[in-house]
């Protein structure tokens, strides 16, 4: 139900506070937006702005392909990820963070209240952390506080883990990938520079990988000028009318841009313990190695490459979005709207992999 603000001065167009029917967050909207969709700042549900005395409604979400139901058997040649465990005991020193142990949709209102009480965030900030933290619920907590938060989450049947703050901090610079050549039994071959230098990333260095649809703004704009005749000015020698022309103005047009499918693989350097990201998109892969498996679109071929990565990488941890993309359900990959969200998603995958013991050894299993 919209709440009309009663103030002694004129607001700058913001007359309503709308409550999101999906997550319960309240946010201000201009009066002129009545009847139009507005995105909730917490859960990003498209909410139709109601008029006075009306309730807000959410627009139906676009249907997505169904993910395979039930537990999926581990692929040949790789170890299934074990259960998550806490890497920090109560009473130990240092700072730590709490993250989800598995990819799961959780209620920002219910879980946000737990984050709010333990992380010292405001109600809106806590709900935003739940929704946009990509699995990382709280950071910079003491071990005791983190374990108390863990117990509250378990009471809600939410599996989480406590990880030292230095684990995600070990995630170093991006590897400068230009092209991905393909997968084989030894390594993923990466062209590292414009000169064509090819290096191999051995499968036993791969810790985790995530796959996401990245929407950087969502629209592309173009500036156009228009020239139009201004009037008849005389008869030419050929008997034809002559019109004087001038530029009538500029026009900005915009088009919706489809989210780009992106992949980030995290590699562990065993000698130093450093973690590196290898990022690439569907246009950065040479698919000739697929041979008879070549599909009709680059996005489908990228799915084939992801399936190869899962087959050949022993012991690596892959979230549901990566598995869905590898099986062809590319639209099931998690959608993010900025690089910060993508980075948070990668950091969560690193924490989840660490909680499964995948940072303990780089040996092939």
C-alpha positions in Angstrom: 0.0 0.0 0.0 1.5 3.4 -1.0 2.1 5.8 1.9 1.6 9.4 0.9 4.1 11.7 2.6 2.6 14.5 4.6 5.2 17.3 4.6 5.1 21.1 5.0 7.1 21.7 1.8 6.9 20.5 -1.8 9.0 17.4 -2.5 11.0 17.2 -5.7 8.5 15.0 -7.4 8.7 12.0 -4.9 5.2 11.6 -3.5 4.9 7.9 -2.8 6.7 5.2 -0.8 6.0 1.9 -2.5 6.4 -1.4 -0.7 7.7 -4.2 -2.9 5.3 -7.2 -2.9 8.3 -9.5 -3.5 10.7 -8.7 -0.7 8.9 -6.0 1.4 11.4 -3.2 0.8 10.1 0.3 0.7 11.3 2.9 -1.8 10.3 6.3 -3.0 8.9 6.9 -6.5 7.8 10.0 -8.4 4.0 10.6 -8.7 4.3 10.7 -12.5 5.4 7.1 -12.5 1.9 5.9 -11.4 0.9 2.9 -13.5 4.4 2.3 -14.8 6.9 -0.4 -13.8 9.7 0.6 -11.4 12.6 -1.7 -10.3 12.8 -2.5 -6.6 16.3 -1.4 -5.4 16.7 -4.5 -3.2 15.4 -7.5 -5.2 15.0 -5.7 -8.6 11.5 -7.0 -9.1 9.5 -4.9 -11.6 6.8 -3.3 -9.5 3.9 -1.4 -11.0 3.6 1.9 -9.2 0.1 2.1 -7.7 -2.2 5.1 -7.4 -3.7 6.4 -4.2 -5.4 3.7 -2.2 -4.1 0.9 -4.4 -1.6 -1.9 -3.6 1.6 -2.4 -5.6 1.8 -5.4 -7.9 4.8 -7.2 -9.4 5.1 -7.8 -13.1 5.3 -11.5 -14.0 8.9 -12.7 -14.6 9.9 -14.1 -17.9 9.8 -17.9 -18.0 13.1 -19.6 -17.8 14.2 -23.1 -18.8 13.8 -25.6 -16.1 17.0 -26.8 -14.5 17.5 -30.6 -14.3 15.6 -31.8 -11.2 17.2 -34.0 -8.5 20.8 -34.5 -7.7 23.1 -34.8 -10.7 25.7 -37.5 -10.8 29.3 -36.3 -10.8 31.0 -36.3 -14.3 33.6 -38.9 -15.1 37.1 -37.9 -14.1 36.3 -35.4 -11.4 35.6 -35.4 -7.7 32.2 -34.3 -6.4 32.4 -31.3 -4.1 32.2 -32.4 -0.4 30.0 -30.8 2.3 31.0 -27.3 3.4 32.8 -26.8 6.6 33.8 -23.9 8.7 37.5 -23.0 8.4 37.6 -20.8 11.6 36.8 -22.1 15.0 35.1 -20.0 17.8 37.5 -18.0 19.8 40.2 -17.9 17.2 41.8 -14.6 16.2 41.5 -12.6 12.9 38.5 -11.5 11.0 36.3 -13.8 8.9 33.2 -13.8 6.7 30.0 -15.8 6.4 28.9 -17.2 3.1 26.3 -19.5 1.7 27.6 -23.1 1.3 25.5 -23.7 -1.8 23.8 -21.7 -4.6 20.3 -21.1 -3.2 17.7 -18.4 -3.4 17.0 -17.0 0.0 14.4 -14.4 1.3 16.0 -10.9 1.6 13.5 -10.0 4.3 14.0 -13.1 6.5 17.8 -13.5 6.1 18.3 -9.7 5.9 17.1 -9.5 9.5 19.8 -11.9 10.6 22.5 -10.0 8.6 21.3 -6.7 10.1 21.6 -8.0 13.7 25.1 -9.5 13.3 26.8 -7.3 10.7 25.7 -3.9 12.0 24.0 -2.9 8.7 20.8 -0.9 8.2 17.7 -2.8 7.2 18.0 -1.7 3.6 21.8 -2.4 3.4 21.3 -5.9 5.0 18.6 -6.8 2.4 20.8 -5.5 -0.4 23.7 -7.6 0.9 21.6 -10.7 0.8 20.4 -10.0 -2.7 23.5 -8.6 -4.3 26.2 -10.2 -2.2 26.2 -13.2 -4.5 26.4 -15.7 -1.5 28.6 -13.6 0.8 26.3 -12.6 3.7 28.6 -10.8 6.1 32.3 -9.7 6.2 34.8 -8.5 8.8 33.2 -10.4 11.7 34.9 -11.9 14.7 34.9 -15.7 14.8 32.5 -15.8 17.7 30.1 -13.4 16.1 30.3 -15.4 12.8 29.5 -18.7 14.5 26.5 -17.2 16.4 25.3 -16.0 13.0 25.9 -19.4 11.6 23.6 -20.9 14.3 20.8 -18.5 13.5 21.1 -19.4 9.8 20.9 -23.1 10.5 17.7 -22.5 12.5 16.3 -21.2 9.2 17.6 -24.4 7.4 20.2 -22.3 5.6 23.6 -24.0 5.1 26.5 -21.5 5.5 30.1 -21.6 6.4 32.7 -19.3 8.1 35.8 -18.5 6.0 38.9 -16.5 7.0 39.0 -13.0 5.4 42.3 -13.7 3.8 40.8 -16.5 1.5 39.0 -14.1 -0.9 41.9 -11.7 -0.5 44.2 -14.2 -2.2 42.3 -13.7 -5.4 44.9 -11.8 -7.5 45.0 -10.1 -10.9 43.2 -11.3 -14.0 45.1 -13.3 -16.5 45.3 -11.4 -19.9 43.4 -14.0 -22.0 42.9 -13.1 -25.6 41.6 -16.4 -27.0 40.7 -19.8 -25.6 41.9 -22.5 -28.0 40.0 -25.4 -26.5 40.2 -28.3 -24.0 42.2 -31.5 -24.1 43.3 -34.1 -21.7 46.2 -32.0 -20.4 45.1 -28.3 -20.2 43.1 -25.4 -21.4 45.2 -23.6 -24.0 45.1 -19.8 -23.6 46.5 -17.2 -26.1 48.1 -14.7 -23.7 49.0 -11.8 -26.0 48.4 -10.3 -29.4 51.6 -11.8 -30.6 50.0 -15.3 -30.4 51.9 -16.7 -27.4 50.0 -19.7 -26.2 50.3 -21.0 -22.7 48.5 -23.9 -21.0 46.5 -23.8 -17.8 46.8 -27.4 -16.3 43.5 -28.8 -15.1 44.9 -29.6 -11.7 45.3 -25.8 -11.1 41.6 -25.1 -11.7 39.8 -24.4 -8.4 36.4 -23.1 -9.4 34.5 -21.5 -12.3 31.4 -19.4 -12.6 29.2 -18.5 -15.6 27.0 -15.5 -15.7 25.0 -13.2 -18.1 26.5 -9.8 -17.7 24.3 -6.7 -18.5 26.5 -3.6 -18.4 23.7 -1.0 -18.6 21.5 -2.8 -21.0 21.2 -0.2 -23.7 23.3 1.2 -26.5 22.7 4.8 -27.7 23.3 6.5 -31.1 23.3 10.2 -32.0 21.6 10.9 -35.4 21.3 14.2 -37.4 18.3 14.9 -39.7 18.4 17.2 -42.8 15.1 18.4 -44.2 14.1 20.8 -47.0 13.1 24.2 -45.8 11.2 25.5 -48.8 11.1 26.1 -52.6 13.6 28.8 -53.7 13.4 29.0 -57.5 13.6 27.2 -60.9 16.8 25.7 -62.1 18.0 25.8 -65.7 16.7 22.2 -66.1 13.2 23.3 -65.0 13.3 21.5 -61.7 12.5 23.1 -58.4 15.4 23.8 -56.0 15.0 23.4 -52.3 17.3 24.8 -49.6 18.3 22.2 -47.0 19.4 22.7 -43.5 20.0 20.4 -40.5 16.8 20.2 -38.5 18.2 18.8 -35.3 19.7 15.9 -33.5 18.0 12.8 -32.2 19.3 10.2 -29.8 18.1 6.6 -30.3 18.7 3.6 -28.1 18.4 -0.1 -28.5 18.1 -2.9 -25.9 21.4 -4.8 -25.7 21.3 -8.5 -24.8 23.3 -9.6 -21.8 26.6 -11.2 -22.7 27.5 -14.6 -21.5 30.8 -14.5 -19.5 32.9 -17.1 -17.8 35.4 -16.7 -15.0 37.8 -19.5 -14.1 39.8 -19.3 -10.9 43.3 -21.0 -11.0 45.4 -21.8 -8.0 49.2 -21.5 -8.3 50.4 -24.3 -6.0 53.9 -22.9 -5.5 52.7 -19.5 -4.1 49.1 -20.2 -3.2 47.9 -17.2 -5.3 44.6 -17.3 -7.1 44.1 -15.9 -10.6 41.1 -15.2 -12.6 40.8 -16.1 -16.3 37.8 -14.2 -17.9 36.4 -14.7 -21.3 33.2 -14.4 -23.3 31.5 -16.3 -26.1 33.5 -14.3 -28.7 36.9 -15.2 -27.3 36.9 -18.9 -28.1 38.2 -20.8 -31.1 35.7 -23.6 -31.6 37.3 -25.5 -34.5 38.5 -28.1 -32.0 34.9 -29.2 -31.4 34.9 -31.0 -34.8 31.6 -32.9 -35.3 30.2 -31.4 -32.1 30.2 -27.9 -33.6 26.8 -26.2 -33.1 25.1 -23.4 -35.0 25.8 -20.5 -32.6 28.8 -19.3 -30.6 26.7 -19.5 -27.4 25.9 -23.1 -27.9 29.6 -23.8 -28.7 30.6 -22.1 -25.5 28.3 -24.5 -23.7 30.2 -27.4 -25.2 33.5 -25.9 -24.0 32.1 -25.5 -20.5 31.1 -29.1 -20.5 34.7 -30.0 -21.5 36.1 -27.9 -18.7 33.9 -29.8 -16.2 34.9 -33.1 -17.7 38.7 -32.4 -17.6 39.1 -30.4 -14.4 39.5 -32.8 -11.5 38.2 -31.7 -8.2 37.0 -28.2 -9.2 33.8 -26.7 -7.7 31.2 -25.4 -10.2 28.0 -23.6 -9.0 24.6 -24.5 -10.5 24.8 -21.7 -13.1 27.9 -23.1 -14.6 26.5 -26.6 -14.7 23.3 -25.3 -16.3 25.2 -23.4 -19.0 27.4 -26.5 -19.7 24.2 -28.6 -20.2 22.8 -26.0 -22.7 20.5 -24.1 -20.3 22.4 -20.9 -20.9 19.7 -18.6 -19.7 19.9 -20.3 -16.3 23.3 -18.7 -15.7 23.1 -16.0 -13.0 22.5 -12.5 -14.4 24.5 -9.6 -13.1 24.3 -6.0 -14.0 27.8 -4.7 -13.2 31.4 -5.9 -12.8 31.1 -5.5 -9.0 28.3 -8.1 -8.8 30.3 -10.4 -11.0 33.4 -10.0 -8.7 31.2 -10.8 -5.7 29.9 -14.0 -7.4 33.5 -15.1 -8.1 34.6 -14.3 -4.5 31.6 -16.4 -3.2 32.7 -19.3 -5.4 36.2 -19.1 -4.0 34.9 -19.2 -0.5 32.6 -22.1 -1.2 35.4 -24.0 -2.8 37.7 -23.3 0.2 35.0 -24.6 2.6 34.9 -27.8 0.6 38.6 -28.4 1.1 39.6 -27.6 -2.5 42.3 -25.2 -1.4 44.0 -27.9 0.7 45.7 -29.6 -2.3 46.3 -29.0 -6.0 47.0 -32.6 -6.8 44.9 -34.4 -9.3 42.3 -36.6 -7.8 
